[in-house]
Amino acid sequence: MRQEQLPVFRVLMKRLQCGTVSVPLNHRDPGGRKIDIAVTRLAATDKAHRLGAVAVLPGGPGGSGYLDPIVRVALRNKEMAKLNERHDIIGFDPRGVGYSTKVACPISPPGPPEPGTLTKEAARKIYDAQVAANRDCGRSDPAFLGQLTTDNVARDLNLVRAALGERTLNLLALSWGTYLGMAYRSLFPQHTGRAFLDSVAPPWTRFDRHIKDSANAAERDFGRMAAWLAGRDESYGLGATARHVREEVARLVRTYDKNPKTYTDLRRPIDGSAVADLARRNSTEWARAGRALAELRTATGTTAPPTVKEMFGAMSTPVPGAPEMQNMTMNLAVACNEDGSRPGFDSAWRDYRQLVKRHPATGRAWGLTSLCSGWPLPVRQATLERGSGSLVLAGHLYEFMSVYDWTLQTRRSIGGTVYTVADDVHVSATRVPECAADITRYFETGRIDRGCKGSQIPN
């Protein structure tokens, strides 16, 4: 949120209604332990022509949606704000997040590896630490953590719908929220109105496959970045052709892995993984990433070059009293309760080595595929079924966080209409006025075009 938006934010906060809905911890035992789900509502401003309610389904898993009616809709831009004229906008914190009932694992997952080339020995230590942390976390409160699933969040949302007195809920879903939207629509088709899913998740849950697909897409998108930088070689000096830029960035990855640099004014060392991270930035950051890569070619001294510091030095500091925006215990529990891979070390190490070999510019930005290895609770995957209700799947043509092909896989799995956003920016549809106008019109009329341009590549 920008500083100039604060006065409007304060006005909207006075309009925002908040409360809690009591739901069963275990929906198979409705008479058992209860937990609270925190809910917000921004009522439609044109009550005489009100059309219904739109629930914003947050990303993550583990993301807070408490302020989404304001942050994702009313304050986003004028086109998104129009959605609140004829619709109540509903936000909520999923179970395990923010103001809803939650727990915290006593053991944190392993920190980042030592800078430089990741050796098999170092990778084994990371893997073993991840397994130990996962086992400690999963066993700390299995009764609660085992109930952190996408299906259960969908069931909570349906009880929220009933508590609000709505016959149906329209869904505006973002990132992981798209998977939640799929589950809600599958479990409660009779209570689902129109659904717009932005940056669509795949219709499966395997973390190893997720990383492989994302890594492939990131390296492809770097090809676009390399061509853009080559066309501006007089400014960046990374090469006059896309091939030369690729070779130069791959060389920088190897150089900084061999000789990592620690700067006195940065919180993290710069090694090959940092260079690769710059190479997988989306098009809105190509100019800054290009300057940082250019600076790293000739960097000397003990302090970081200015753009490198700008991109790696700033760390957000929690504001006292602000809502929790991301709960990592919930993130881990939902991901691992539903992850069907949980690879052993040999598989995880082989996958990592293949990524680095196949993707010389961006591969080092990825870690092991063992996020959920050692998780002690059983796999409980979400319910996904084909439906006949109105569903729009917004896929971003070049992005890697939600790969475009996942949108096509999801359509084949559960149906829907594909809306193509011609950019590489995760969940950008609500941010771009042209796309936002399509979203608002869709919820009002049920009609939508085939896509929009999305975020534009800088000049």
N, C-alpha and C positions, 0 to 999 in steps of 0.2 A: 504494500500500500504506500502510495506516495504522500509526502508531507502535506501537499495541498488538498488531499482528500480527507484529512482529519476532521474538518468541520462537518462534512457530509456524513462521515462515518459515525460521529457522535449523534447526529440526528437519526440515522438509521438504527443505532443501538437502542434509542428510546422506543422505536417501533417494534423491535425484535422481542417476540414472546418466547419464554423459555420454560421448561418443565422437565419432568422425568416420567418414564413409563416403566412399570414393573413387569419383568418377563421371567420365565423359568430359566435357570442356568442350563438345565438339561430339558429340552423341549419334549423328550420322550418321557419325562417325569414332571408333568405340569403342576403337580401338587407339592413338588420338592422345593429346594432352595431357590430363592428369587434374587435377581440382580436388577440394577437400575440402568436404563438407557436414557441419556441426556438428549433432549430434543429442542429444536428452535423452530420458530415459524415467523416469516415475514409476510403478513397478510396482504392479499391483493389490494391495490389502491383503488381499482374500479370495481367496487363490490357489486354494482348493478349488472355488470357484464362478466362476472367471474365465471371462469371455465373449469376450475378445479385446482389441484395441488400438484406441484412438481417437486419431487424429492431429489436432492443432490447427493449422489453416491460418491464418497471421497476415495482418493487413491490410497496406495499403501501396498499390502494391508498395513494397518496401524495408523493411517492418517486420520486426523480430526476433521469432522464436517460441521462442527458446532457453529462456526461463523460463515459457513459457505453461502447462506442466503445473501449475506452482505458482500463478502469478498469475491465469490465466484459469479454472482449475478448482479446485484444492485450497483456495485462499485466497478464492475469490470469495464463496461463501456455503455454508451447510450443504447445500443441495440440490445445488449443483454438485459439492461435495466427495464426495457419494455416488457420483458417476460413477467415481471412482477405486477404489471398493471392488471392483468386478468387472471393471474395465478398466484395462489399462496406458494411461497418457496419454503421448503422444509429442509432443515439441516439436522444432523445428528452425529453424535460420537458413537461409533460401533462399540460393542462390548469389548472391554480391554483397553479402551482409549479415553483419554481426557477426563471429562466429567462423568462418564459412565463407570460402572464398577470395573476395577482392573486389579492386576497384581504385577509385581516386578520380580524378575528372576534375580536370585542372590549373586549369581556369577555372571560377569560380563564376558562376551565372546572375545577371542584373541584379537589383539591390536594389529596394526599394519606390520608387514614383515620388515626386516632390515633392508635399507636401500641397496640397490644394485641387482644384478642378475639373481633370479630366484633359483637356488640350487635344490636338488632333490632332498638333501638333508634338511634345509630350512623349510621346504614345503611339508616334509613329514612332521616337523614340529608344529607348524601351523595346523595341519590336519588333526594331529593328536589333541591339540589344545581346543580345537573346534568341537571334536567329539566329546571331550570331557565337559566343556561348557554346555553343550546340548543335553547331555545326560543329566547334569546337575540341574539345569533349568527345567527339563521335562518332568523330573522327579520331585521338584520343589512343591508343586501344587497340581498334580495331575487331574484332580477333579475339576479344577477351573480351566487349566490350560488345554485339556482334552476337548473342551467345549468351544474353543476358539476356532470356528470353522466358517467358511463362506455361507453354507446352508443355514447355520444358526443365526448369523447376522441377518440373512434374508428373512428368517422366521421372526426375529426381533422387529424388523422393519414392518412386517405385516401386522404385528400387534400395535406398532406405532400408528399405522394407517387406521386401524380400528379405533384406537383411542382418540384420534383426531376426527372421527366421524366421517371419513372419506370412503366411498364405495370402491374407488380405484385410486391408484397413485400413478402419475406420470413420472418417468425416470430420466434424469440427466446425469449420466455416469461418466466418470473420469478415471482413466488408467485402471488400477485394480478394481475400482468401482464398476467397470464394465463387466468383470467376471461376476461380481455381486449382482449386477442387473440381470445377467443371464440366468443366475440361480433363482432370483426372485420371480422372474417371468416364467421359469420352468415350474416352480413350486406353486405359484399363485397366478395362473394365467387369467383367472376371472377377476382378479383385483389389479391387473396391470393395464394401464392406459397406453399412451404413446411413450416410446423409449428411444432416447438418443444416446448412443455409446461412443465416446470420444477416446481415440487411441486404444483400440480394441485388444483385449487380452486373448490368448489362444484358448481353444476349447479343451485344453489338457493342462496338467500341472506336473511337469518334470523340470527341475531346476537345471539339470545338465543340458537338456535340449534347449531350454530358454536361453542359456548363455551362448550356446553354439549358434543359434539363429540370430541372436542380437549381435554377436561378434561378426558374423558374415555381413549383416546389414551395415554395421559401423564401417567396415573396411570399404564396402561399396560406396557409401556416402562420402568417405574420404576422397574417393576418386573425383567427386564433384568439387570438393574443397580444393583438391590439388589443381584442378583445371582453373578454378577461380584465382588461386594464388599465382599460377603461371601467367595468367593474363595481366597480372600486376607485378611482374618481376622487378620492375624498376623501383617499386615501393618495398617489397619484401625480400628480394634477393635469394629466393629459395629454389629457383629454377625457371627457365623460360618455357618448359613444357610440363604437362602433368606427370609424365614419366620421371623427369628430372626432380620434380618436387617430391614424388614418392620416394625416390632413391635418397634424397637429402634427409627427409624425415626419418626414414628407416636407419640411416647412418647416425642421426642424432639419438635415436633410441639406443642403438648399440653403444655409442660413445658415453652416454650418461649412465648406462647400466654398468659399463666398465669402470667409470670414474664418477660416481655420484657427487653432487655438490651440496654442501650444507651452508646456507646463508644465515647470517646473524639475525636477519629481520623476517625470516620465514619460519613457520611452525613445522614444515615438513621438508625433508631433503628433496632435491630434484634428481630423479634417476630416470631410467627408461620408461617406467610406468607413468611418470608425470608427463613426459614428452608424448607418449601414446594417448594420454588423456586429452591433451591439446588437439591431437589429430582427429579425435572423434567428437569434437564440439559441433553443435548444429549451426546452421547458416547465419543465425543472428549473432554468432560469436566468431565468425570466420576472420573478421578484421582484427579483433583483439588477439585471437589465437595465432594468427599469422605474424603479428608483431612480436608476440612472446617467443614463437619459434625462431624468428629472425634474431632476437636478442640472445637466445641460447647458443646460437652459432658462434658468437664472439664474446660471450660473457666472461668477465674477469672480476677480481675483487671479492670482498667478503659480504657485500650486500647484494640483494637480488636486483636484477634489471627492473625498471618500473612496471612494465606490463606483466612480467612474470609475478612480481609482487602483488599486482592488482588482482591477478587471477588465482593465485594460490595463498595469498597472505591473509585475506579477510576471513574471519571466523565469526559466525553469528553468536551473539551473547543473549541468553534468555532474558526476556523482560519480566521483572517481578510482577506476579499477578496475572500474566498473560496465559491464555489457554494453552494446554499441551498440544502441539501441532503434529507430533509423531511419537508413537509408543513402540519402541523396538522389541519389547517382550511380545506384544500382540503380533507385530510383523513376523517375528521368528516363529511363533506358535502356529499361526494360520498357514504360513508358507510350508512349514515342516509337517504339520498334520496332514497336508494335502499333497506333499511331494512324493511321487512314486519312484524316485531314483535313489537317493541316499547312498551314493557310491562309496566303495572302498577306496583306500589310498591309491592303489595301482591304477584304477580307472580314472580317478580325479587327476592324478599326475599326468597320465597319458593324454587326457582331454586338454589339459593346460598346455602341454608341450605342442600339441597339434595346433592350438589356437595361435601360439606365438610364431610357429613356423609358417602357417598359412596367411597370417595377417601381420606382415612386418612393420606396418605403420601404427596399427591400433591394438594389436593382439596383447601387448604387455599391459594394457590398461585393465585387463580382466584377471581375476584370481582363480583359485581352484573352484571346481564345481561341487564342493562338498559342504555347502551351507547347512544341509540338514543331516549329514552323516552322524550317526550315533543318537539321533532323536529317538527317545524310547517309547513314544506313544504311537498307536496304530494309525495307518493311513486311512483318511476319511475324505474322499473326494466329493466335490459338489455335484448336485443334480442338474444336468443340462438336457433339455428336451426341445425338440422342434415345436414351434408354436405358430399360430396364424395371426397373432396380433401385430399391431404396427411397430416396426423395429427398424431403426437406422443405425448402421455400423459405419462410423467415421474412421477411416484408415488414412494414415499419413504416408504418402508415397515413398519417402526416403528415410524415415526415422528408424532408429535401432531400438529404442526402448520398448516400443510396441511395433513389431515388424509388420509391414503391410500385408504380407502373405497370411499372417494370423487372421486378419480381417476376412480374407477369402475362405480360410479354413473354418472360421466361425460361421460364416454364411452357409457353407455346405453342411455344417453340423446342426444349426438351429434355425436357419432361415434369415430373412431380413433383407434390407436394401443397402447396398454399399454406397457410401458418400465419400468420395476421394478428396482429400486435402493435399494439394500439390506442394508439400513442404516436408521438412525433416524435424519439425518442432513438436515435442510431446504435448498433447492436450492443448494445442493452440487454437482450436476451433472457437472457443468462447472468447478468446483474446482478440481475434481479428474481426473488425466490424462487419465485413462482407459475409463471413461465415456465421457470425453471431446473429445477423439478420435472418439467415436461413433457419437457424435453430429456433428463434422466436416464432417465425412464421410456421414452422413445422408443428410446434406445440399448439398453435392457434387453429391451424387448418388441417393438419395431417399431411400436407403436401411439402415436398422438398426437391431441390435440384439434385443433380448427380454429384456435385462437389463444388469446391471453391479453391482459390489460389493459395490461401493460407499466408503464413509469414513470408515476406518477400526477402530475397537475397539482397544484401547491401550492394550499393554501387561500387 
